[in-house]
Amino acid sequence: PPPPPPPAMSALFNFQSLLVVSLLLICTCAHLRALYPALLDRNKQGFLGLFWKAARIGERLSPWVALSCIVMGVALLFS
């Protein structure tokens, strides 16, 4: 019988997937903060503070985040 297929890699061990997940988190949090600011502003510390920090990164570095999303999209299309 043929050997079983290898298990799928998680985003933690595949650098390109980790970048995609990080960009999606930053973009999603920035968008949610633009729509519902109180949702992320009340959780600035602890585990949920990571989402607030991702929103701040998305707001302050929005041209770079947008450029990174475009580059990542092109890279995913041609890989």
N, CA, C and O atoms as a Maestro MAE file, in Angstrom:
{
 s_m_m2io_version
 :::
 2.0.0
}

f_m_ct {
 s_m_title
 :::
 protein
 m_atom[316] {
  # First column is atom index #
  i_m_mmod_type
  r_m_x_coord
  r_m_y_coord
  r_m_z_coord
  i_m_residue_number
  s_m_chain_name
  s_m_pdb_residue_name
  s_m_pdb_atom_name
  i_m_atomic_number
  :::
  1 25 0.841 -1.199 0.000 1 A "PRO " " N  " 7
  2 3 0.000 0.000 0.000 1 A "PRO " " CA " 6
  3 2 0.879 1.253 0.000 1 A "PRO " " C  " 6
  4 15 1.991 1.226 0.529 1 A "PRO " " O  " 8
  5 25 0.401 2.331 -0.578 2 A "PRO " " N  " 7
  6 3 1.196 3.564 -0.604 2 A "PRO " " CA " 6
  7 2 1.289 4.178 0.795 2 A "PRO " " C  " 6
  8 15 0.389 4.004 1.617 2 A "PRO " " O  " 8
  9 25 2.367 4.885 1.055 3 A "PRO " " N  " 7
  10 3 2.504 5.496 2.389 3 A "PRO " " CA " 6
  11 2 1.480 6.615 2.565 3 A "PRO " " C  " 6
  12 15 1.044 7.223 1.588 3 A "PRO " " O  " 8
  13 25 1.098 6.882 3.810 4 A "PRO " " N  " 7
  14 3 0.113 7.945 4.056 4 A "PRO " " CA " 6
  15 2 0.724 9.315 3.734 4 A "PRO " " C  " 6
  16 15 1.940 9.486 3.826 4 A "PRO " " O  " 8
  17 25 -0.102 10.275 3.362 5 A "PRO " " N  " 7
  18 3 0.430 11.611 3.057 5 A "PRO " " CA " 6
  19 2 0.965 12.275 4.323 5 A "PRO " " C  " 6
  20 15 0.481 12.000 5.421 5 A "PRO " " O  " 8
  21 25 1.963 13.150 4.173 6 A "PRO " " N  " 7
  22 3 2.497 13.820 5.356 6 A "PRO " " CA " 6
  23 2 1.461 14.774 5.945 6 A "PRO " " C  " 6
  24 15 0.621 15.302 5.217 6 A "PRO " " O  " 8
  25 25 1.514 14.997 7.245 7 A "PRO " " N  " 7
  26 3 0.546 15.904 7.863 7 A "PRO " " CA " 6
  27 2 0.763 17.337 7.364 7 A "PRO " " C  " 6
  28 15 1.883 17.731 7.040 7 A "PRO " " O  " 8
  29 25 -0.306 18.091 7.311 8 A "ALA " " N  " 7
  30 3 -0.223 19.486 6.861 8 A "ALA " " CA " 6
  31 2 0.519 20.312 7.909 8 A "ALA " " C  " 6
  32 15 0.370 20.100 9.112 8 A "ALA " " O  " 8
  33 25 1.319 21.255 7.424 9 A "MET " " N  " 7
  34 3 2.071 22.118 8.339 9 A "MET " " CA " 6
  35 2 1.145 23.192 8.883 9 A "MET " " C  " 6
  36 15 0.272 23.685 8.168 9 A "MET " " O  " 8
  37 25 1.329 23.552 10.131 10 A "SER " " N  " 7
  38 3 0.546 24.644 10.686 10 A "SER " " CA " 6
  39 2 1.198 25.968 10.308 10 A "SER " " C  " 6
  40 15 2.321 25.986 9.803 10 A "SER " " O  " 8
  41 25 0.504 27.070 10.547 11 A "ALA " " N  " 7
  42 3 1.025 28.395 10.199 11 A "ALA " " CA " 6
  43 2 2.228 28.763 11.060 11 A "ALA " " C  " 6
  44 15 2.977 29.674 10.709 11 A "ALA " " O  " 8
  45 25 2.424 28.082 12.164 12 A "LEU " " N  " 7
  46 3 3.561 28.402 13.036 12 A "LEU " " CA " 6
  47 2 4.884 27.933 12.441 12 A "LEU " " C  " 6
  48 15 5.932 28.510 12.732 12 A "LEU " " O  " 8
  49 25 4.844 26.890 11.609 13 A "PHE " " N  " 7
  50 3 6.072 26.322 11.089 13 A "PHE " " CA " 6
  51 2 6.317 26.667 9.623 13 A "PHE " " C  " 6
  52 15 7.369 26.327 9.081 13 A "PHE " " O  " 8
  53 25 5.384 27.322 8.987 14 A "ASN " " N  " 7
  54 3 5.530 27.742 7.603 14 A "ASN " " CA " 6
  55 2 5.568 29.268 7.609 14 A "ASN " " C  " 6
  56 15 4.567 29.906 7.936 14 A "ASN " " O  " 8
  57 25 6.700 29.858 7.253 15 A "PHE " " N  " 7
  58 3 6.898 31.296 7.407 15 A "PHE " " CA " 6
  59 2 5.927 32.097 6.558 15 A "PHE " " C  " 6
  60 15 5.415 33.120 7.011 15 A "PHE " " O  " 8
  61 25 5.663 31.654 5.338 16 A "GLN " " N  " 7
  62 3 4.741 32.388 4.473 16 A "GLN " " CA " 6
  63 2 3.329 32.376 5.056 16 A "GLN " " C  " 6
  64 15 2.634 33.391 5.014 16 A "GLN " " O  " 8
  65 25 2.907 31.258 5.588 17 A "SER " " N  " 7
  66 3 1.588 31.187 6.210 17 A "SER " " CA " 6
  67 2 1.519 32.047 7.462 17 A "SER " " C  " 6
  68 15 0.491 32.666 7.737 17 A "SER " " O  " 8
  69 25 2.600 32.087 8.216 18 A "LEU " " N  " 7
  70 3 2.640 32.937 9.405 18 A "LEU " " CA " 6
  71 2 2.502 34.406 9.024 18 A "LEU " " C  " 6
  72 15 1.817 35.161 9.714 18 A "LEU " " O  " 8
  73 25 3.147 34.819 7.933 19 A "LEU " " N  " 7
  74 3 3.011 36.205 7.466 19 A "LEU " " CA " 6
  75 2 1.584 36.500 7.012 19 A "LEU " " C  " 6
  76 15 1.056 37.577 7.290 19 A "LEU " " O  " 8
  77 25 0.964 35.564 6.325 20 A "VAL " " N  " 7
  78 3 -0.419 35.761 5.869 20 A "VAL " " CA " 6
  79 2 -1.354 35.908 7.063 20 A "VAL " " C  " 6
  80 15 -2.198 36.804 7.086 20 A "VAL " " O  " 8
  81 25 -1.207 35.041 8.047 21 A "VAL " " N  " 7
  82 3 -2.059 35.100 9.236 21 A "VAL " " CA " 6
  83 2 -1.832 36.416 9.983 21 A "VAL " " C  " 6
  84 15 -2.790 37.028 10.456 21 A "VAL " " O  " 8
  85 25 -0.585 36.856 10.092 22 A "SER " " N  " 7
  86 3 -0.288 38.114 10.773 22 A "SER " " CA " 6
  87 2 -0.901 39.303 10.040 22 A "SER " " C  " 6
  88 15 -1.488 40.184 10.668 22 A "SER " " O  " 8
  89 25 -0.768 39.330 8.723 23 A "LEU " " N  " 7
  90 3 -1.356 40.428 7.952 23 A "LEU " " CA " 6
  91 2 -2.875 40.426 8.050 23 A "LEU " " C  " 6
  92 15 -3.489 41.486 8.176 23 A "LEU " " O  " 8
  93 25 -3.481 39.261 7.996 24 A "LEU " " N  " 7
  94 3 -4.935 39.191 8.134 24 A "LEU " " CA " 6
  95 2 -5.388 39.660 9.510 24 A "LEU " " C  " 6
  96 15 -6.410 40.336 9.626 24 A "LEU " " O  " 8
  97 25 -4.641 39.311 10.554 25 A "LEU " " N  " 7
  98 3 -4.979 39.753 11.899 25 A "LEU " " CA " 6
  99 2 -4.872 41.273 12.010 25 A "LEU " " C  " 6
  100 15 -5.760 41.915 12.570 25 A "LEU " " O  " 8
  101 25 -3.802 41.847 11.486 26 A "ILE " " N  " 7
  102 3 -3.604 43.292 11.555 26 A "ILE " " CA " 6
  103 2 -4.706 44.016 10.784 26 A "ILE " " C  " 6
  104 15 -5.292 44.973 11.290 26 A "ILE " " O  " 8
  105 25 -4.988 43.567 9.572 27 A "CYS " " N  " 7
  106 3 -6.018 44.229 8.759 27 A "CYS " " CA " 6
  107 2 -7.407 44.095 9.379 27 A "CYS " " C  " 6
  108 15 -8.180 45.052 9.386 27 A "CYS " " O  " 8
  109 25 -7.718 42.924 9.891 28 A "THR " " N  " 7
  110 3 -9.027 42.711 10.503 28 A "THR " " CA " 6
  111 2 -9.203 43.562 11.755 28 A "THR " " C  " 6
  112 15 -10.257 44.167 11.947 28 A "THR " " O  " 8
  113 25 -8.193 43.616 12.597 29 A "CYS " " N  " 7
  114 3 -8.291 44.403 13.825 29 A "CYS " " CA " 6
  115 2 -8.382 45.895 13.524 29 A "CYS " " C  " 6
  116 15 -9.133 46.611 14.185 29 A "CYS " " O  " 8
  117 25 -7.634 46.370 12.543 30 A "ALA " " N  " 7
  118 3 -7.716 47.784 12.173 30 A "ALA " " CA " 6
  119 2 -9.095 48.121 11.628 30 A "ALA " " C  " 6
  120 15 -9.643 49.181 11.930 30 A "ALA " " O  " 8
  121 25 -9.653 47.231 10.830 31 A "HIS " " N  " 7
  122 3 -10.992 47.468 10.279 31 A "HIS " " CA " 6
  123 2 -12.044 47.444 11.380 31 A "HIS " " C  " 6
  124 15 -12.934 48.295 11.401 31 A "HIS " " O  " 8
  125 25 -11.955 46.482 12.296 32 A "LEU " " N  " 7
  126 3 -12.912 46.419 13.400 32 A "LEU " " CA " 6
  127 2 -12.817 47.645 14.296 32 A "LEU " " C  " 6
  128 15 -13.835 48.140 14.779 32 A "LEU " " O  " 8
  129 25 -11.603 48.138 14.522 33 A "ARG " " N  " 7
  130 3 -11.452 49.320 15.364 33 A "ARG " " CA " 6
  131 2 -12.020 50.555 14.684 33 A "ARG " " C  " 6
  132 15 -12.525 51.455 15.355 33 A "ARG " " O  " 8
  133 25 -11.940 50.608 13.352 34 A "ALA " " N  " 7
  134 3 -12.528 51.736 12.633 34 A "ALA " " CA " 6
  135 2 -14.059 51.707 12.729 34 A "ALA " " C  " 6
  136 15 -14.700 52.755 12.812 34 A "ALA " " O  " 8
  137 25 -14.635 50.509 12.716 35 A "LEU " " N  " 7
  138 3 -16.092 50.397 12.792 35 A "LEU " " CA " 6
  139 2 -16.616 50.500 14.219 35 A "LEU " " C  " 6
  140 15 -17.601 51.193 14.476 35 A "LEU " " O  " 8
  141 25 -15.954 49.806 15.149 36 A "TYR " " N  " 7
  142 3 -16.396 49.740 16.545 36 A "TYR " " CA " 6
  143 2 -15.218 50.031 17.474 36 A "TYR " " C  " 6
  144 15 -14.620 49.097 18.008 36 A "TYR " " O  " 8
  145 25 -14.870 51.300 17.678 37 A "PRO " " N  " 7
  146 3 -13.673 51.609 18.474 37 A "PRO " " CA " 6
  147 2 -13.741 51.107 19.917 37 A "PRO " " C  " 6
  148 15 -12.723 50.697 20.475 37 A "PRO " " O  " 8
  149 25 -14.909 51.134 20.514 38 A "ALA " " N  " 7
  150 3 -15.019 50.720 21.914 38 A "ALA " " CA " 6
  151 2 -14.752 49.234 22.096 38 A "ALA " " C  " 6
  152 15 -14.376 48.800 23.185 38 A "ALA " " O  " 8
  153 25 -14.941 48.454 21.044 39 A "LEU " " N  " 7
  154 3 -14.758 47.005 21.139 39 A "LEU " " CA " 6
  155 2 -13.313 46.641 21.467 39 A "LEU " " C  " 6
  156 15 -13.068 45.755 22.286 39 A "LEU " " O  " 8
  157 25 -12.358 47.318 20.836 40 A "LEU " " N  " 7
  158 3 -10.954 46.993 21.065 40 A "LEU " " CA " 6
  159 2 -10.304 47.907 22.103 40 A "LEU " " C  " 6
  160 15 -9.317 47.521 22.729 40 A "LEU " " O  " 8
  161 25 -10.842 49.110 22.294 41 A "ASP " " N  " 7
  162 3 -10.206 50.052 23.217 41 A "ASP " " CA " 6
  163 2 -10.371 49.660 24.681 41 A "ASP " " C  " 6
  164 15 -9.582 50.083 25.525 41 A "ASP " " O  " 8
  165 25 -11.381 48.862 24.990 42 A "ARG " " N  " 7
  166 3 -11.572 48.501 26.410 42 A "ARG " " CA " 6
  167 2 -10.632 47.376 26.849 42 A "ARG " " C  " 6
  168 15 -10.507 47.116 28.046 42 A "ARG " " O  " 8
  169 25 -9.972 46.709 25.908 43 A "ASN " " N  " 7
  170 3 -9.059 45.605 26.231 43 A "ASN " " CA " 6
  171 2 -7.658 45.966 25.774 43 A "ASN " " C  " 6
  172 15 -7.214 45.514 24.719 43 A "ASN " " O  " 8
  173 25 -6.954 46.778 26.558 44 A "LYS " " N  " 7
  174 3 -5.602 47.184 26.168 44 A "LYS " " CA " 6
  175 2 -4.524 46.347 26.843 44 A "LYS " " C  " 6
  176 15 -3.358 46.410 26.453 44 A "LYS " " O  " 8
  177 25 -4.894 45.573 27.839 45 A "GLN " " N  " 7
  178 3 -3.930 44.712 28.512 45 A "GLN " " CA " 6
  179 2 -4.395 43.270 28.460 45 A "GLN " " C  " 6
  180 15 -5.563 42.979 28.201 45 A "GLN " " O  " 8
  181 25 -3.455 42.379 28.713 46 A "GLY " " N  " 7
  182 3 -3.780 40.963 28.713 46 A "GLY " " CA " 6
  183 2 -3.761 40.375 27.318 46 A "GLY " " C  " 6
  184 15 -3.236 40.975 26.379 46 A "GLY " " O  " 8
  185 25 -4.341 39.192 27.196 47 A "PHE " " N  " 7
  186 3 -4.343 38.490 25.915 47 A "PHE " " CA " 6
  187 2 -5.108 39.261 24.851 47 A "PHE " " C  " 6
  188 15 -4.662 39.334 23.706 47 A "PHE " " O  " 8
  189 25 -6.257 39.840 25.208 48 A "LEU " " N  " 7
  190 3 -7.048 40.583 24.234 48 A "LEU " " CA " 6
  191 2 -6.372 41.889 23.829 48 A "LEU " " C  " 6
  192 15 -6.761 42.510 22.840 48 A "LEU " " O  " 8
  193 25 -5.369 42.305 24.586 49 A "GLY " " N  " 7
  194 3 -4.600 43.480 24.217 49 A "GLY " " CA " 6
  195 2 -3.806 43.278 22.937 49 A "GLY " " C  " 6
  196 15 -3.428 44.252 22.285 49 A "GLY " " O  " 8
  197 25 -3.547 42.024 22.566 50 A "LEU " " N  " 7
  198 3 -2.864 41.750 21.296 50 A "LEU " " CA " 6
  199 2 -3.679 42.254 20.106 50 A "LEU " " C  " 6
  200 15 -3.115 42.720 19.116 50 A "LEU " " O  " 8
  201 25 -4.999 42.161 20.204 51 A "PHE " " N  " 7
  202 3 -5.845 42.639 19.120 51 A "PHE " " CA " 6
  203 2 -5.814 44.163 19.047 51 A "PHE " " C  " 6
  204 15 -5.822 44.736 17.958 51 A "PHE " " O  " 8
  205 25 -5.778 44.819 20.206 52 A "TRP " " N  " 7
  206 3 -5.667 46.276 20.232 52 A "TRP " " CA " 6
  207 2 -4.336 46.718 19.629 52 A "TRP " " C  " 6
  208 15 -4.281 47.687 18.872 52 A "TRP " " O  " 8
  209 25 -3.270 46.003 19.967 53 A "LYS " " N  " 7
  210 3 -1.954 46.334 19.416 53 A "LYS " " CA " 6
  211 2 -1.907 46.099 17.912 53 A "LYS " " C  " 6
  212 15 -1.298 46.880 17.180 53 A "LYS " " O  " 8
  213 25 -2.537 45.041 17.451 54 A "ALA " " N  " 7
  214 3 -2.585 44.786 16.005 54 A "ALA " " CA " 6
  215 2 -3.357 45.895 15.298 54 A "ALA " " C  " 6
  216 15 -2.991 46.297 14.194 54 A "ALA " " O  " 8
  217 25 -4.418 46.389 15.921 55 A "ALA " " N  " 7
  218 3 -5.175 47.492 15.330 55 A "ALA " " CA " 6
  219 2 -4.331 48.757 15.267 55 A "ALA " " C  " 6
  220 15 -4.397 49.495 14.284 55 A "ALA " " O  " 8
  221 25 -3.545 49.015 16.296 56 A "ARG " " N  " 7
  222 3 -2.676 50.199 16.295 56 A "ARG " " CA " 6
  223 2 -1.613 50.095 15.205 56 A "ARG " " C  " 6
  224 15 -1.304 51.080 14.534 56 A "ARG " " O  " 8
  225 25 -1.060 48.909 15.033 57 A "ILE " " N  " 7
  226 3 -0.077 48.710 13.965 57 A "ILE " " CA " 6
  227 2 -0.737 48.960 12.609 57 A "ILE " " C  " 6
  228 15 -0.154 49.612 11.744 57 A "ILE " " O  " 8
  229 25 -1.934 48.450 12.428 58 A "GLY " " N  " 7
  230 3 -2.646 48.639 11.174 58 A "GLY " " CA " 6
  231 2 -2.990 50.091 10.904 58 A "GLY " " C  " 6
  232 15 -3.005 50.522 9.751 58 A "GLY " " O  " 8
  233 25 -3.269 50.856 11.961 59 A "GLU " " N  " 7
  234 3 -3.595 52.274 11.789 59 A "GLU " " CA " 6
  235 2 -2.351 53.099 11.497 59 A "GLU " " C  " 6
  236 15 -2.351 53.921 10.581 59 A "GLU " " O  " 8
  237 25 -1.325 52.891 12.247 60 A "ARG " " N  " 7
  238 3 -0.137 53.741 12.142 60 A "ARG " " CA " 6
  239 2 0.734 53.395 10.942 60 A "ARG " " C  " 6
  240 15 1.371 54.277 10.366 60 A "ARG " " O  " 8
  241 25 0.768 52.145 10.566 61 A "LEU " " N  " 7
  242 3 1.607 51.719 9.448 61 A "LEU " " CA " 6
  243 2 0.757 51.290 8.256 61 A "LEU " " C  " 6
  244 15 1.142 50.386 7.514 61 A "LEU " " O  " 8
  245 25 -0.390 51.931 8.069 62 A "SER " " N  " 7
  246 3 -1.327 51.468 7.045 62 A "SER " " CA " 6
  247 2 -0.748 51.449 5.625 62 A "SER " " C  " 6
  248 15 -1.072 50.526 4.879 62 A "SER " " O  " 8
  249 25 0.093 52.411 5.202 63 A "PRO " " N  " 7
  250 3 0.657 52.274 3.847 63 A "PRO " " CA " 6
  251 2 1.557 51.042 3.716 63 A "PRO " " C  " 6
  252 15 1.536 50.362 2.690 63 A "PRO " " O  " 8
  253 25 2.333 50.762 4.738 64 A "TRP " " N  " 7
  254 3 3.231 49.606 4.701 64 A "TRP " " CA " 6
  255 2 2.447 48.300 4.797 64 A "TRP " " C  " 6
  256 15 2.795 47.313 4.148 64 A "TRP " " O  " 8
  257 25 1.400 48.298 5.600 65 A "VAL " " N  " 7
  258 3 0.564 47.098 5.708 65 A "VAL " " CA " 6
  259 2 -0.131 46.837 4.373 65 A "VAL " " C  " 6
  260 15 -0.207 45.692 3.928 65 A "VAL " " O  " 8
  261 25 -0.638 47.894 3.734 66 A "ALA " " N  " 7
  262 3 -1.293 47.732 2.439 66 A "ALA " " CA " 6
  263 2 -0.306 47.209 1.388 66 A "ALA " " C  " 6
  264 15 -0.638 46.312 0.612 66 A "ALA " " O  " 8
  265 25 0.886 47.764 1.368 67 A "LEU " " N  " 7
  266 3 1.904 47.294 0.434 67 A "LEU " " CA " 6
  267 2 2.264 45.831 0.706 67 A "LEU " " C  " 6
  268 15 2.446 45.044 -0.223 67 A "LEU " " O  " 8
  269 25 2.363 45.481 1.978 68 A "SER " " N  " 7
  270 3 2.658 44.086 2.339 68 A "SER " " CA " 6
  271 2 1.544 43.142 1.888 68 A "SER " " C  " 6
  272 15 1.815 42.028 1.439 68 A "SER " " O  " 8
  273 25 0.300 43.585 2.005 69 A "CYS " " N  " 7
  274 3 -0.825 42.760 1.555 69 A "CYS " " CA " 6
  275 2 -0.780 42.551 0.040 69 A "CYS " " C  " 6
  276 15 -1.050 41.453 -0.446 69 A "CYS " " O  " 8
  277 25 -0.439 43.606 -0.703 70 A "ILE " " N  " 7
  278 3 -0.351 43.485 -2.154 70 A "ILE " " CA " 6
  279 2 0.777 42.537 -2.542 70 A "ILE " " C  " 6
  280 15 0.602 41.664 -3.392 70 A "ILE " " O  " 8
  281 25 1.940 42.717 -1.910 71 A "VAL " " N  " 7
  282 3 3.085 41.850 -2.213 71 A "VAL " " CA " 6
  283 2 2.764 40.398 -1.855 71 A "VAL " " C  " 6
  284 15 3.097 39.485 -2.611 71 A "VAL " " O  " 8
  285 25 2.125 40.184 -0.719 72 A "MET " " N  " 7
  286 3 1.796 38.823 -0.300 72 A "MET " " CA " 6
  287 2 0.767 38.205 -1.249 72 A "MET " " C  " 6
  288 15 0.845 37.019 -1.569 72 A "MET " " O  " 8
  289 25 -0.197 39.013 -1.698 73 A "GLY " " N  " 7
  290 3 -1.191 38.498 -2.643 73 A "GLY " " CA " 6
  291 2 -0.548 38.076 -3.958 73 A "GLY " " C  " 6
  292 15 -0.875 37.022 -4.503 73 A "GLY " " O  " 8
  293 25 0.362 38.895 -4.465 74 A "VAL " " N  " 7
  294 3 1.058 38.556 -5.716 74 A "VAL " " CA " 6
  295 2 1.922 37.307 -5.509 74 A "VAL " " C  " 6
  296 15 1.973 36.431 -6.372 74 A "VAL " " O  " 8
  297 25 2.591 37.236 -4.371 75 A "ALA " " N  " 7
  298 3 3.435 36.072 -4.083 75 A "ALA " " CA " 6
  299 2 2.611 34.790 -4.006 75 A "ALA " " C  " 6
  300 15 3.048 33.738 -4.474 75 A "ALA " " O  " 8
  301 25 1.418 34.876 -3.414 76 A "LEU " " N  " 7
  302 3 0.556 33.691 -3.313 76 A "LEU " " CA " 6
  303 2 -0.013 33.292 -4.680 76 A "LEU " " C  " 6
  304 15 -0.210 32.109 -4.956 76 A "LEU " " O  " 8
  305 25 -0.268 34.273 -5.516 77 A "LEU " " N  " 7
  306 3 -0.792 33.956 -6.856 77 A "LEU " " CA " 6
  307 2 0.236 33.230 -7.715 77 A "LEU " " C  " 6
  308 15 -0.120 32.334 -8.481 77 A "LEU " " O  " 8
  309 25 1.491 33.602 -7.598 78 A "PHE " " N  " 7
  310 3 2.519 33.042 -8.460 78 A "PHE " " CA " 6
  311 2 3.386 31.972 -7.795 78 A "PHE " " C  " 6
  312 15 4.410 31.580 -8.354 78 A "PHE " " O  " 8
  313 25 3.000 31.502 -6.633 79 A "SER " " N  " 7
  314 3 3.797 30.449 -5.987 79 A "SER " " CA " 6
  315 2 3.140 29.089 -6.140 79 A "SER " " C  " 6
  316 15 3.671 28.089 -5.658 79 A "SER " " O  " 8
  :::
 }
 m_bond[315] {
  # First column is bond index #
  i_m_from
  i_m_to
  i_m_order
  :::
  1 1 2 1
  2 2 3 1
  3 3 4 2
  4 3 5 1
  5 5 6 1
  6 6 7 1
  7 7 8 2
  8 7 9 1
  9 9 10 1
  10 10 11 1
  11 11 12 2
  12 11 13 1
  13 13 14 1
  14 14 15 1
  15 15 16 2
  16 15 17 1
  17 17 18 1
  18 18 19 1
  19 19 20 2
  20 19 21 1
  21 21 22 1
  22 22 23 1
  23 23 24 2
  24 23 25 1
  25 25 26 1
  26 26 27 1
  27 27 28 2
  28 27 29 1
  29 29 30 1
  30 30 31 1
  31 31 32 2
  32 31 33 1
  33 33 34 1
  34 34 35 1
  35 35 36 2
  36 35 37 1
  37 37 38 1
  38 38 39 1
  39 39 40 2
  40 39 41 1
  41 41 42 1
  42 42 43 1
  43 43 44 2
  44 43 45 1
  45 45 46 1
  46 46 47 1
  47 47 48 2
  48 47 49 1
  49 49 50 1
  50 50 51 1
  51 51 52 2
  52 51 53 1
  53 53 54 1
  54 54 55 1
  55 55 56 2
  56 55 57 1
  57 57 58 1
  58 58 59 1
  59 59 60 2
  60 59 61 1
  61 61 62 1
  62 62 63 1
  63 63 64 2
  64 63 65 1
  65 65 66 1
  66 66 67 1
  67 67 68 2
  68 67 69 1
  69 69 70 1
  70 70 71 1
  71 71 72 2
  72 71 73 1
  73 73 74 1
  74 74 75 1
  75 75 76 2
  76 75 77 1
  77 77 78 1
  78 78 79 1
  79 79 80 2
  80 79 81 1
  81 81 82 1
  82 82 83 1
  83 83 84 2
  84 83 85 1
  85 85 86 1
  86 86 87 1
  87 87 88 2
  88 87 89 1
  89 89 90 1
  90 90 91 1
  91 91 92 2
  92 91 93 1
  93 93 94 1
  94 94 95 1
  95 95 96 2
  96 95 97 1
  97 97 98 1
  98 98 99 1
  99 99 100 2
  100 99 101 1
  101 101 102 1
  102 102 103 1
  103 103 104 2
  104 103 105 1
  105 105 106 1
  106 106 107 1
  107 107 108 2
  108 107 109 1
  109 109 110 1
  110 110 111 1
  111 111 112 2
  112 111 113 1
  113 113 114 1
  114 114 115 1
  115 115 116 2
  116 115 117 1
  117 117 118 1
  118 118 119 1
  119 119 120 2
  120 119 121 1
  121 121 122 1
  122 122 123 1
  123 123 124 2
  124 123 125 1
  125 125 126 1
  126 126 127 1
  127 127 128 2
  128 127 129 1
  129 129 130 1
  130 130 131 1
  131 131 132 2
  132 131 133 1
  133 133 134 1
  134 134 135 1
  135 135 136 2
  136 135 137 1
  137 137 138 1
  138 138 139 1
  139 139 140 2
  140 139 141 1
  141 141 142 1
  142 142 143 1
  143 143 144 2
  144 143 145 1
  145 145 146 1
  146 146 147 1
  147 147 148 2
  148 147 149 1
  149 149 150 1
  150 150 151 1
  151 151 152 2
  152 151 153 1
  153 153 154 1
  154 154 155 1
  155 155 156 2
  156 155 157 1
  157 157 158 1
  158 158 159 1
  159 159 160 2
  160 159 161 1
  161 161 162 1
  162 162 163 1
  163 163 164 2
  164 163 165 1
  165 165 166 1
  166 166 167 1
  167 167 168 2
  168 167 169 1
  169 169 170 1
  170 170 171 1
  171 171 172 2
  172 171 173 1
  173 173 174 1
  174 174 175 1
  175 175 176 2
  176 175 177 1
  177 177 178 1
  178 178 179 1
  179 179 180 2
  180 179 181 1
  181 181 182 1
  182 182 183 1
  183 183 184 2
  184 183 185 1
  185 185 186 1
  186 186 187 1
  187 187 188 2
  188 187 189 1
  189 189 190 1
  190 190 191 1
  191 191 192 2
  192 191 193 1
  193 193 194 1
  194 194 195 1
  195 195 196 2
  196 195 197 1
  197 197 198 1
  198 198 199 1
  199 199 200 2
  200 199 201 1
  201 201 202 1
  202 202 203 1
  203 203 204 2
  204 203 205 1
  205 205 206 1
  206 206 207 1
  207 207 208 2
  208 207 209 1
  209 209 210 1
  210 210 211 1
  211 211 212 2
  212 211 213 1
  213 213 214 1
  214 214 215 1
  215 215 216 2
  216 215 217 1
  217 217 218 1
  218 218 219 1
  219 219 220 2
  220 219 221 1
  221 221 222 1
  222 222 223 1
  223 223 224 2
  224 223 225 1
  225 225 226 1
  226 226 227 1
  227 227 228 2
  228 227 229 1
  229 229 230 1
  230 230 231 1
  231 231 232 2
  232 231 233 1
  233 233 234 1
  234 234 235 1
  235 235 236 2
  236 235 237 1
  237 237 238 1
  238 238 239 1
  239 239 240 2
  240 239 241 1
  241 241 242 1
  242 242 243 1
  243 243 244 2
  244 243 245 1
  245 245 246 1
  246 246 247 1
  247 247 248 2
  248 247 249 1
  249 249 250 1
  250 250 251 1
  251 251 252 2
  252 251 253 1
  253 253 254 1
  254 254 255 1
  255 255 256 2
  256 255 257 1
  257 257 258 1
  258 258 259 1
  259 259 260 2
  260 259 261 1
  261 261 262 1
  262 262 263 1
  263 263 264 2
  264 263 265 1
  265 265 266 1
  266 266 267 1
  267 267 268 2
  268 267 269 1
  269 269 270 1
  270 270 271 1
  271 271 272 2
  272 271 273 1
  273 273 274 1
  274 274 275 1
  275 275 276 2
  276 275 277 1
  277 277 278 1
  278 278 279 1
  279 279 280 2
  280 279 281 1
  281 281 282 1
  282 282 283 1
  283 283 284 2
  284 283 285 1
  285 285 286 1
  286 286 287 1
  287 287 288 2
  288 287 289 1
  289 289 290 1
  290 290 291 1
  291 291 292 2
  292 291 293 1
  293 293 294 1
  294 294 295 1
  295 295 296 2
  296 295 297 1
  297 297 298 1
  298 298 299 1
  299 299 300 2
  300 299 301 1
  301 301 302 1
  302 302 303 1
  303 303 304 2
  304 303 305 1
  305 305 306 1
  306 306 307 1
  307 307 308 2
  308 307 309 1
  309 309 310 1
  310 310 311 1
  311 311 312 2
  312 311 313 1
  313 313 314 1
  314 314 315 1
  315 315 316 2
  :::
 }
}
